[in-house]
Amino acid sequence: MGGNTSLNVALCVIEVHLPGVGSLKEKRQVLRSLKDRLRERYNVSVAEVDHQDLWQRATLGVVGIASARTPLEQTFEAIRGEVERRLPGEVLKCETEFLS
């Protein structure tokens, strides 16, 4: 990398409640669809990071990297809106932390 290049890394932890989900298989299908869409649309990494054994709860970790902080802030705001619109449930918590 060049000497003056600074990278901004952000982690967004999204905790959701999925009241209509009746099995782990159904939860995985819902989350897979959402994770694929976020990866494709926003060029971020997404993983389920907690509550893997619960049907109606999920915590996703979303990580993005950019050369400036502002695009990351905008991306994560858009991601939160996307999750709220597309998820058959509610967002309990959405916290973004800038790591650099």
C-alpha positions as CSV (number, residue, x, y, z in Angstrom):
1,M,0.0,0.0,0.0
2,G,1.0,3.6,-0.5
3,G,2.5,5.5,2.3
4,N,-0.4,8.0,2.7
5,T,-3.3,5.6,2.3
6,S,-5.6,5.5,5.3
7,L,-8.3,3.0,5.5
8,N,-11.5,3.2,7.5
9,V,-13.0,0.1,8.8
10,A,-16.5,-0.1,10.4
11,L,-18.3,-2.9,12.2
12,C,-22.1,-2.9,12.5
13,V,-23.8,-5.3,14.8
14,I,-27.5,-5.8,14.1
15,E,-29.6,-7.7,16.5
16,V,-33.0,-8.8,15.2
17,H,-36.2,-10.5,16.4
18,L,-38.0,-12.8,13.9
19,P,-41.4,-13.5,15.5
20,G,-42.8,-15.3,12.4
21,V,-40.0,-17.8,12.0
22,G,-40.9,-21.4,13.1
23,S,-37.6,-23.3,12.8
24,L,-33.9,-22.9,12.5
25,K,-34.2,-23.9,8.8
26,E,-36.6,-21.1,8.1
27,K,-34.4,-18.7,10.0
28,R,-31.4,-19.7,7.9
29,Q,-33.3,-19.2,4.7
30,V,-34.4,-15.7,5.8
31,L,-30.9,-14.7,6.9
32,R,-29.2,-16.2,3.8
33,S,-31.4,-14.1,1.5
34,L,-30.7,-11.0,3.6
35,K,-26.9,-11.6,3.8
36,D,-26.6,-12.3,0.1
37,R,-28.5,-9.1,-0.7
38,L,-26.3,-7.0,1.6
39,R,-23.1,-8.5,0.2
40,E,-24.2,-7.9,-3.3
41,R,-25.6,-4.4,-3.0
42,Y,-23.2,-2.9,-0.5
43,N,-20.0,-4.8,-1.0
44,V,-19.6,-5.7,2.7
45,S,-18.9,-8.9,4.7
46,V,-21.8,-10.3,6.6
47,A,-22.0,-13.2,9.1
48,E,-24.3,-14.4,11.8
49,V,-22.3,-13.9,15.0
50,D,-24.7,-14.8,17.8
51,H,-28.0,-16.6,18.6
52,Q,-27.3,-19.3,16.0
53,D,-29.3,-21.8,18.2
54,L,-32.4,-19.6,18.6
55,W,-35.2,-19.6,16.0
56,Q,-36.5,-16.1,16.4
57,R,-33.3,-14.2,17.3
58,A,-30.3,-13.4,15.2
59,T,-27.3,-11.1,15.5
60,L,-25.4,-10.2,12.3
61,G,-22.0,-8.6,12.1
62,V,-21.5,-6.5,9.0
63,V,-18.0,-5.2,8.1
64,G,-17.1,-2.6,5.6
65,I,-13.9,-0.9,4.5
66,A,-13.4,2.4,2.6
67,S,-10.9,5.2,2.1
68,A,-13.0,7.7,4.0
69,R,-15.4,7.5,7.0
70,T,-18.3,9.3,5.3
71,P,-19.1,6.7,2.7
72,L,-19.0,4.0,5.4
73,E,-21.5,6.0,7.5
74,Q,-23.8,6.4,4.5
75,T,-23.4,2.7,3.7
76,F,-24.3,1.5,7.2
77,E,-27.3,3.9,7.3
78,A,-28.5,2.4,4.0
79,I,-27.9,-1.1,5.3
80,R,-30.0,-0.5,8.5
81,G,-32.9,0.8,6.3
82,E,-32.6,-2.2,4.0
83,V,-32.7,-4.6,7.0
84,E,-35.7,-2.8,8.5
85,R,-37.6,-3.0,5.1
86,R,-36.7,-6.5,4.1
87,L,-36.6,-8.5,7.4
88,P,-39.8,-10.2,8.5
89,G,-39.3,-8.9,12.1
90,E,-37.8,-6.0,13.9
91,V,-34.4,-4.6,14.5
92,L,-33.7,-4.7,18.3
93,K,-30.3,-3.0,18.1
94,C,-28.0,-1.6,15.5
95,E,-24.7,-0.3,16.6
96,T,-21.8,0.8,14.3
97,E,-18.3,1.1,15.5
98,F,-15.4,2.6,13.5
99,L,-12.3,0.6,14.0
100,S,-9.8,2.9,12.3
